[in-house]
């Protein structure tokens, strides 16, 4: 595809105008609302999600668009632009990156595309969306492609079905939601998500929220828990609560027979890969499985589908030791002090304590090493800083280089010792000190016992 018009608009800086960005977002929102029924039907047909899940995806996407639109203010942008003219510093000046190249995920694609698109537009960027028409009867790709191309300015927005060569990509910031290794905003797709249920946590609440997080949206969310590590003393009540909350899944939307023993092809594949697995409860397309072997490959990979894997652990340290790699997310259900310990020593991009936010199941995972914001993508992630300063700031460097009388004072201040931490001497016995004391007491008791025994027998011999 010829992307020369995108390059020309980027050079012209057309998208930097606030009114232009507001106009484009307004057009996008009104057109999406106009076709909302068709969009809903297309997502229902393609995804197999429930009607409530589809509506949640659409609402969430339009909410993100509204937040980005509401953040635009011509008055504020003009004030920032003319700060230098008014003899004011502009330390937080910024502009759009230029060209954003979006590679969307196949999971909840409507939200995934709109969330990235609206944030990039609000920041003032040209946008190229890589969106291929699948070789299937999927309805959403063709519909969304038509809506976007007819609504947005084709000088600043384009859709391509083929990835451009490297010479073009080097001019862009890539937003990769599929986990491919490119520089830019990359959402991890292969990192696992782990849940930990300690005996100090609310076991019933953990079961309810984790069942929803695993089974919602077909179990394909990047934040669906791949395995739940349950303290062995809490395993029985947790499994009972899971079965209770999973009961609504015993009959599918088509009314298939309720059953606790029917095996799906997915469960069959899981049991084939690890024969030590034990199916606790299952339906025609879902199940709860206990992984008994600590070395099972199921504990090391991503899981797709409505299958909740559980595995017992003996302690918090055991749960930490079994999760040594970086995780996409951690759910920790435990007392706050225990949850603090877990989330401190388990390396995860994000951790949720005593809850599993359903909204995070929609769309791609958060880009790696990115701060959490109100929206999935923050406007600032698509901007580059351009501070402008007019007020001179004196520093010690000028004083020293200028050989002023203050240079000697600055030198003395620089080499002066740092202030004391005012930490009092420790009085608690640490782990190693406790070991030394314990060993010394044992040795002393042994010596006293030996000396007493020898003295007793010596005294008895002398008297005899």
C-alpha positions, 0 to 999 in steps of 0.5 A: 500500500502507498503510504506517501500521503501519511508521510506527507501529513506527518511532515506537514504536522497536520495532526498537531492542531487541537481542533483537527484532533477533536473533529476526528474523534467526534466523527469517529464516535458518532459513526460508531454509534450510528453503526452500533447495532451492526457492530454488536451483531458482528462481534457476537457472530465472530467471538461467541461471547455472550451478549453482555460480554459484547456490550461490555466491550463496546461500552468500554471502548467508547468510554476510552474514546470519550476520556481521550476526547475530554482531555483535549482543550484548545484553551489549554493547548494555546496557553501552553503554546504561547508560554514562551511568548509570554515570558513563561517556561514550558517545561512540560511541552510535548508533541505527537510522536508522528506516525503510530503503527498499530498491530491489533490482537485478535482478542476483543479486537473492537476495544483493542483497536479503538483504545489504541486508535483514540489515544494516538489520535488525541496525542496528534499522530498519523496512524497506520492500522495493520488489519487483515481480512481473514479467510473466514466468514468473520464479519467485524474486520470488513465492517470496521475497516469500512467504517474507519476508512469512510470516517477518518481523514485518509491523509492521516489514517490508513489501513494496510493488510501487509506490513511495510518494509523496515525503512517505513517502520523506522519512522513510526512508533509501533503499538504491538498487541500480539507480543511480537518483538518490536521496539515500541509499546508491546503488550506481552502475549506469552507471559503467564498470569498466576493467582495465589490463594493463601489460607489467610485470604477470603477463599470464597471470594477468590473462587468467585472472582477467579472463576469469572476471570478464567471463564469470561470471554472464552478464557482467551484474555491475556489476563485470565489466570493460567494457574491458581496456586492454593495453600494446601489447607485451603484447597478443599474449601476453595475447590468446593467454592469453585464448583459452586460458582462454576455451576452456571457454566454446567449448561451452555447457552445452547442448553446442553445437558448438565454434567459433572463428568463430561470431558471436552476435547480441550480437557482431553488434550490437557490430560494427554499432555499430563496424565497426572492431572485430575479433572475435578469438575467439567462441562462440555466446553469447560473444566476445573483441573488439579495439576498434581505433578510440580514438573508438569509443563502445564505449569509453565505455559499459557492456557487458552479456553475455559479451563481453570488449573489449580495446584497446591502449595505448602506456604507463601515461600513455596508459591514464590519459589515456583514462580521465578520468571517474570509474569504478566500479572499476579492475583494475590488473595491473602491477608494484606501483610501476606499479599505484600510479601507475595507481590514483593517477591514475585516479579509481575508487570502488575499485581492485583490484591484480593480482587480480579478486575473484569475490565482488564480482561477486555483488550490487550495486556498493558504494554511492558514497563508502562505506568498504569493509567485511567485508560489502556493507553495513556495519551502521553505514551504517544507523545515526545517531550519538547520542553522550552525554557526562557528563565535563566537558572543559576547553578553552582557550575556558573559560580565555580567556572566564573571564579566567584567568591562563592566557589570556595563555599560551594567546594566545602559544601560538596565535600562535606559528609552526608547527613546522618540517617539517625538510625538507632543501634539495632537491639533485635536479635536477627536470624544469624544472631539467633542461630549463634546464640542457640548453638552456643546454648546447646554447646554450653548445656552439653559441657555442663552435662558432661562436667556434671556427670564426670563430677558425680562419678568422680565423687562417687569413686572417691567416697567408695 
